[in-house]
Amino acid sequence: MKEFLLIALGVLVFVVIFQIAKASEYVSVLKGEEKTRRQNNKINAFLLLGLLIFGLIGVWYCNELYYPKTLFPQGSASIEGESLDTMFMITVAVTGAVFILTQILLFWFAFKYQEKDNTKAYYFAHSTKLELVWTTIPAITLCILVAFGLKAWFKITGDAPKDAIVVEVTGHQFGWEFRYPGSDKVLGKKNYKLTKGANSLGVDFDDPASMDDIHVSGTMHIPVGKPVKMVINAQDVIHDVGLPHFRLKMDAVPGIPTTQWFTPKYTTEEMKTKTGNPNFTYEISCDQMCGKGHFSMRGIIIVESEAEYRKWLATQKAEYFTIYPDREPKADTVKSNVISAILPK
């Protein structure tokens, strides 16, 4: 009902403005074009000043209304994301100040320098000093902002700490697959020609390093306070690993592995308390349009304590023995090795 009333109000306002415009057109014919033009010029100058005031009030109101609904009040859920939040806020402050200043000058000048009798506009063709000022200052400011961005980018895409947990993330239409190295802490090789049946990732089981790798779908488990390195792949089209709570994103490109790493600050349970949302979950979204099912391409990240993470690992079976259960040794030696995978004791 509320939406219907808003639409009806919008239509009514449009009709009123249209009728006023038509009436103004008839009046201008009666009064004379030149006199009406001068009056309209003065009216427009006042209207522009009003637009400035109401526009800035609208910007403030929208910020007050929608900012609490964004992820920024929660803060970054990763240590590395803190610097990205700072960079974003600096960028918003700089560009916001420029926006407000330029809009005030734009509308104030339209009001102050409206057409008046016996007033002639000052004309000049060129000012080297002015051009240097409005070119140099923005260029230097943008270079500084880019430098901040590159510093953060090189950090999260550079070498991860030696004790980082490695998780391979593979995107396909329309889901996410995760692979963890086993006790050898080395991911086995893959070959796209082997992608068939249960071997959905094309793991080369002739490589000894792949024998203890763990494969899970849809949900990724990671421990809090430990660096996590993501090795990102795609099987069909370009996808994008979006981690909004951790302030990270990285393209998943077929045939070209990409990497990024971060350190989670809060467990999923802690974030439920922090956000006041008992249904809170960290998510992996696809931030690249990848087909008709793009909207549904969502993965879950469970951040838990190291003890909980080790307990989860203990329940996982190596992918090789999932695909070939008849080859699994009777003694559960493989699973006991998997418990110590990824995290050092």
N, C-alpha and C positions, 0 to 999 in steps of 0.2 A: 504494500500500500504506500509506503514511504517513497519508494522508487517511482511509482506512478505519479504521485503528487509532484515530485521534483521534475519529471518529464513534462507534466502539464504546465508547471510554472515556467519552465524554459520556453515552451511553445508560446505561452502568453506574453512573456517578455519580448520574444522575437516579433510577434504580431504588433505589439505596442510600438516598438522601435521602427518597424516598417511603416506603420501609419504616421508616426511623427515625421519620418523622412519624406513621405509623400506630401504631407501637409506643408512641410518646410519648402518643398519644391514649388508648390502652388503659390506660397507667400512670396518666394523670390521672384516669381514672374510678375506679381503685382507691384512689388517694391522697386524692382529694378535689379539687374544682375550685379552691378558693381557694389551697391550699398549692401546687398545681402552677402556678397563675398567677404566684405570687410567685417560684418557682424559675425559671420561663421568663423572667420579667422580668430577673432577674439574669444568666441565660445570654445573653439578647439584648443586654444592655449590654456584656458582654465580646466578643460576636461583632461588634458594631458597631465596637468599638475595633480588633479584628483586621481588619475590613473597611477601616477608615481606613488602617492600616499597609500592608496588601497592595495597596490601591487606589493609594496614592501610589507604591509601588514599581512597580506596573504602568504608571503614567503615565510614570515615569522610564525604564523599560525600553522601552516603545513608542517614546519619543522617541529613545533610543539606537539602536533597531533600524531605524526608518523615516526619521529625519531625513536620513541620508546618501543616501537614495534619492530625495529631493525635489530640486527645482531650486535651492534656496537655497544649498547649498554651492558651486555654480558661480558664484554672484553674478549680478547683473543684466547682461545683454548690451547694455543701452542706458544712456546717461548719465542720462536722465530716470528710468529705473527704479531707480536707486540711492536716490533719495529715497523712492520707494514701498517699497523693501525696509526702509529705516530706519523708516518709519512703521509698517509691519507688525510689525517686531520690537518697537517701543515698545508697540504695542497688545497684542501677545502677552505682553510683560513685565508690563504693568499688569493685564490681565485674568487672567493666570496667577497673579500674586501674590494677587489677590482670591480666585480660585478656591481656591488652597491654604489661605489663611487661613480662609475661610468653611467649607471642608470639615473642617478641623481643629477649629474651634469647634463645628460641628454634631455630629460624632461624639463629641468629648470631652464636650460637655454631656450627650449621651445617656447616656454612661457615668457621669459624675460625679454627675448629678442623677437617677439611677435611683430608683425607689420604695424608700423605707426606712421602717421603723417609727418612729413618733414624730417624723417629719419632714413639715412642711407647706410646700407650695409658696408662694412669695411672689407675690402677685397685684397688678398695678397696671393701670389701664385706659388711661392716657394719659401720654405724656411728650413735651412740645413740643420740648425740647432734643434728645432722641434722634432725633425725626423730622426736625428741621432738619439734624442731622449727616448722617444716612444718605440724605438727599435732596440736600442742597447739594453735598457732596463728590463723589458720582457725577456730578451734573449738570455741575459745573465741569470734572471730568476728561473727560467725554464731549465737552463743547464744545471743549476744547483739541484732542482727537483729531480731531474734525470739522474744525476750522480747518486742521490739517495736511493733511487729505485734500482739502479745497477748494483749498488753495494748489497742491497737486500737480495736481489736476484742471484748474484754470484754466490751468495752464501747458501741459499736453499738448493741451488742446482750444482754446487761444488761437491767436494769430497765430504762424505758424511763421517762422523766420528767412528773410530775403529770398533767400538762396542755397539754400533747401531744394529737394530733388527732389520733384516732385509725381507721385504714382502714384494713379490711380483704381482702387479695388477694388470689384468687383461680385460679390455672392453670389447664387446661385440653387440650386435643388435639383438636384444636390448637388455644387457645385463653385465655384471662384473664377476670375474673369476679371480681368485687369489691363490698364490702358491708360495709356500714357506720352504726354505732349505731345511734339511734334516740335521742330524748331529754333526755332519761334516761342515755345516754352515756355508755350503756352496750350492747354488741352484744348478740343477742339471741342464744340459743343452736341450734345445727344441728344434724341430724341423716341421715347417708347415705341411710338408708332404705326409706327415704322420698323423695329421689332424683328422681323425675319423672315429666313429663309434664312441666308446667310453673315454678314449684319449682325446678329449675335446681341446686340449691345449697343444697337442702335437709334441709331447715330451719324448725325447729320444732315450729310451730305457737301455740302450747299448752303452750309454754314458754312466759309469758307476756313480757319479755324483747325483744322478736323478733317482736312484733307487730308494732313498729315504725322504724324498720331497713330499710335502703335504699339500693337498689340493682341496680348497673349500670354495663354495659358491655363495654369493649374495652378502655374506657377513664376514667382516674382517675383525680379528681380535688383536689388540696391541696393549702392552703394559704402560701404565702412566709413568712419566718421568724418565723414559728411555728414548733415545733417538730412534726414529723409524725411517728407513730409507725405502722409497717406493721405486721399483723398476717397472715402468709403464709401457704397455704394448696395446695394440689394437689388431683385431683379426679381420676386419672387413673395411669399414670406412673410418674417417677421422672422428674420434671421440675426444672428450676432455674430462680429466679427473678434477672435479670441483670439490674442494673441502672448505665450505664457507665458514664453519666454526673455527677452523685452524688458519683461515686467511690465505689459503694456497690454492693454486690450480695449475694444471699442466696438460698439454695436449697429449693424446694417445694416438700415435701415427702408425699405420701399418708398415712393418718392415724397419722402423726406426725407433728403437727403444729410447725413452726419455727417463730422467730421474729427478726426484726432489726428495728432500728429507725435512723432518720436523720433530719436535719433542712435545708430546701432549702434556698439559699441565693438570688437567682434572679428569677424574674417572667419569664414566657415564652417570653413576649414582650421585657423585658430587655435583654434576651439572643439573641433575633433576632438582636438587635442593637449591642450587644457585639461581636457577631460572624460575623456580616455583612451578615447574611443569613435570608432573609425575610420569608423563609419557615421552619425555625428552629422549631423543636419540641423535647421535652424530650420524651424518649421512655423507655418502659420496654421490654427487649428482653429475650428470653428463652436461657440461656447459657448452657443448657444440651440437648444433642441430644435426641429427644423424639419421633421420627417417621418421616414418609415421608413428613409431612407438617411442620416440625420444622422451616424451613426457614421463614414461614409466621406467626409464633407466635409472634406477636408484639403488644404491647399496648402503648397508649399515656398518658402522664402525663401533665396536664395543671396546671402550677403554676401561681397563680394570687393573687391579693391583697385580704386582709381579706374582704373588702366590696364586691368585685366581687365574692368571695367564698360564702359569706352569700346569695348573690343574686341568685347564682346557686342553693344553697340548698333550697331556697324558691320555686324553680320550680319543686323540686323532690317530688314524692309521695311514701309513705311507700310501701314496696314490698307486704305486706299482702293485701292492697287494690288494688294493681295492679293485683294480682292473683285472688282476690275475689272482683271485683268492685261493686257487688251488696250489699256488706256488709259495704261499706264506709258510714260514717255518713253524713247527709246532710250538717250540719255545718262543715266548713272547719277548725275544731279545730286541727285535727291531723297535717295538713300542717303548721299551725302556730307554733306548737311545734317543728316541724322539723327544722325550721329556726334557732333555737337556739341550734341545735344539734352540738355536737363535740366541738365547740369553746365556751368558757365562754364569757358571756357578759362583 
